[in-house]
Amino acid sequence: MEPFRNAMAKKFPNQQTMFASWQRPRDIRNLSELLVTKKYPHAMELNVLVIGMPNVGKSTLLNALRNMGIKGRTPKAFQTSAQPGLTQALSTRLKVSLEPLVYAFDTPGVMLPYLGRGVEGAERGVKLALIAGIKEGLYDMEALASYLLYRLNVLDPISPAYLQLLPEGATPTVDLHDFLEQLARRMGMVMRGAELDTTRAAVYFVRWWREEGGLMAAASSPLHLAQSSNSENLLPPMQGWGFDFQWQLGDQDRPATKEDEAKLVQAKMEACIDDHLADIEREDNEELNVSPTQIKKQQVREEKLRRKQKHLKR
């Protein structure tokens, strides 16, 4: 994750990126110290507003901070759910730390009003559904499993994270039906008549990704070397990290040391960030991030305004 942190620090020097899990007390302690000790060491009282996408764990994080900041048994103050949309209004101010005194506000998830047009917009929706940012019922689970299988093969073409779910000796595959059958067989997911339950296997695969597979993939090296028959290290041409970082590798991209590898990955990530910012600017300029419904409403408002101005001139 260090190349990502360095890339973000270089592109956005006024922001700070920190990975934290409520399940790791050290992460919660570091976050608490970052908010209180380093940023505002002399403040008598702090008020914290937590903002983020739906279902990314904002309420859970606040509960963890509260347990860390207030000694003894503390009831869960912020309601949580595995489905997005539980928090629907700004919460009342709740205490999450005594020394120093810190209060926090929980907020509903912030969602883009429109994900975009065509393939890009559809892909953004699938990514959000895979991390449970959109309710599961809006997407077919096998479609989500198909995209996840594709992405995991991109992230690590040599030894993708899903291999641990399959029978021993399994090899990477791009065939969703074959993958789900192997998974169902390994997990004993069988329907009446000894038929493999691939639908249940697809649900299991997506939920495995949300609970542990995503962390495993993020913690692995973004560069994966394969051994050729003559014992030379080969770099597959397409690699990536996470859902939004993907790059091509050329003949010149052959790191000799771990330090060179980290620099190469950071440079690739910086290029991905530049491309993303350029795409955002292009979509703004061409109004590709505005839905047809919003465009129609804007046209109606403009027409009403023209008619009103025309009437006033008479």
Sequence and secondary structure as in RCSB ss.txt:
>XXXX:A:sequence
MEPFRNAMAKKFPNQQTMFASWQRPRDIRNLSELLVTKKYPHAMELNVLVIGMPNVGKSTLLNALRNMGIKGRTP
KAFQTSAQPGLTQALSTRLKVSLEPLVYAFDTPGVMLPYLGRGVEGAERGVKLALIAGIKEGLYDMEALASYLLY
RLNVLDPISPAYLQLLPEGATPTVDLHDFLEQLARRMGMVMRGAELDTTRAAVYFVRWWREEGGLMAAASSPLHL
AQSSNSENLLPPMQGWGFDFQWQLGDQDRPATKEDEAKLVQAKMEACIDDHLADIEREDNEELNVSPTQIKKQQV
REEKLRRKQKHLKR
>XXXX:A:secstr
 HHHHHHHHHH TT       TT HHHHHHHHHIIIIIT TT SEEEEE   STTSSHHHHHHHHHHHHS S   
  S   SSTT   S    EEEETTTEEEEE       S   SHHHHHHHHHHHHHTTSS GGGS HHHHHHHHHH
HHHHH SSS GGGGGS TT      HHHHHHHHHHHHT B TTS B HHHHHHHHHHHIIIIIHHHHHHS S   
EE TTS EE  SEEEETTTEEEE  TT   SSHHHHHHHHHHHHHHHHHHHHHHHHHHHHTTTTS HHHHHHHHH
HHHHHHHHHHHHH 
